[in-house]
């Protein structure tokens, strides 16, 4: 849109389409054309668009108050914290929650909490955070320093000190990197934005062993894969990663901005008023919407559908990969898929959009699918059909 270019900073390469409404897995543009949304607002719209339970929760809370600040108890915040804790190991361990506004803020808080934990124990030099090449943890300075993508840091000066990056799945390199000043190993259970990279069993075992041997913490970034995307509430727990801190955002607010940190009781007891804070974090309307979404997503029947649609989509993608030689390995878990491609990803994204199917990229050569967790069997079938039509413009044997 011309006005978009005229008034907004040019920080996004936006598609030339103007959406005016959405319903379920579908978006509708200003010309009345429907698009099947397999981007989900970058994993935010877990229940698709305009879900009645979320609309009802937002309306009900907005009629009470929109904002309180964290200087007073906030009932929607307490309810959502209680629910999230009960659905993860932190509930049994009497852990605590901290609310913020986004994934980047959740990761900033996690870094601070890990360092404060060791400071409180008298280990003031244990400030180092080890994360991984191709990881993505956010764009604020701390979360960007933890992010293992140098291209995102160009032009922004020196990054905060105390961060190391190790190659993904390189257990031996990780062993060498962890030392007496290591505060935490920080990882996404699945490297999502950086290429949909899966962890090996050896890698997970190494992380858990190092935590035990070295005494460092483990921070699991659940922002893209958690809250049902992987077919479970917690991807780190699904994979057996023994995290002390987990970070959450994207689908957590039911479509509204919301981030969260869950932490062990040991870490929480070293925090005190003034150590960290936020004006808007844990906004009551966002928490009410998030609780409504979580009540639905956490039901076993709902998560069963996620797994069934995952099997269906993987089978369909494998058929496409055999037919089109420019497609390579299919990776992912639940309803996150990454397909390697020897074609420019931007060309495939545009071809799919021309068939009114919205998809994303991940890393440099991976096509990413993030459908809403509510997709039906027929919608998954339709997405595969549109994808095949999109790919048909490219020669079958061309790499």
Number of C-alpha atoms within 10 A of each C-alpha: 10 7 7 10 10 9 8 9 8 10 6 7 6 10 9 8 12 12 15 11 14 18 15 19 24 21 22 19 14 11 10 11 10 17 20 26 29 26 21 26 19 19 27 22 28 30 27 25 22 15 18 13 16 23 14 14 19 22 13 14 17 15 9 10 11 13 16 14 15 16 7 7 10 16 12 20 24 14 14 26 22 15 16 24 20 15 16 16 19 21 20 11 14 14 21 21 23 21 27 25 22 23 27 24 27 29 32 22 22 27 22 15 22 25 23 22 22 21 16 13 10 10 15 14 14 22 23 22 26 23 26 23 18 22 29 24 29 20 16 13 16 22 23 22 26 31 26 25 19 11 7 14 16 9 7 8 7 10 14 12 12 17 18 20 22 20 15 21 19 15 18 12 13 23 14 9 15 21 15 14 17 23 32 27 26 27 27 27 27 26 25 24 22 20 24 26 21 16 17 14 11 12 17 19 15 19 24 19 14 19 20 12 9 14 14 25 26 24 31 28 30 26 30 28 30 27 26 24 28 26 27 23 21 25 26 24 16 13 14 14 20 20 25 23 26 28 30 29 32 27 30 31 31 29 25 23 23 28 27 29 27 29 27 20 16 14 21 18 12 15 14 8 6 6 10 11 13 13 13 16 24 29 25 25 26 30 31 28 27 25 26 22 24 24 13 14 23 18 12 12 10 15 23 13 18 25 20 15 24 22 15 15 21 18 12 17 21 16 13 18 18 12 15 20 16 19 22 18 12 18 18 22 19 24 26 25 23 27 23 23 21 13 17 14 21 15 12 22 19 17 22 22 20 14 17 21 25 25 24 22 24 21 20 14 19 29 25 28 24 25 30 28 30 19 23 15 13 10 17 19 16 14 24 19 15 20 23 19 15 21 19 13 10 15 11 13 9 11 12
